[in-house]
């Protein structure tokens, strides 16, 4: 991002509705050209939701790192270039019918979206 968020802005953003965090994610990722997820020695973290398996993604390493606690304390934020995310991750997730939790906050709330929908949002931002 071209502008660093203050602690108050980060807290306010985490408390914002899913759609606000989704919009921030899309804008941030299009500026930084980077998506963040969590990974450990077994690979990228996936969680189960009512809709099936889900991959979590964040707009920066600090937001992702907030999730690296308890059962995920062995995980670290991992940077994925936007190019790789668009060309490899999203097609693979779409093929495997895996949803994405975009910018989940610490209350487990995140905008669940399909790979195709997220690709469209990123392309049209």
Protein Blocks (a to p, Z undefined) as FASTA:
>chain_A
ZZdcdfklmmmmmmpcfklmmmmmmmmmmmnopacddddfkbccddddfkbccddddfbf
klmmmmmgcjlmmbccddddfklmmmmmmmmmmmnopacdehiafkopacdddfklmmmm
mmmZZ
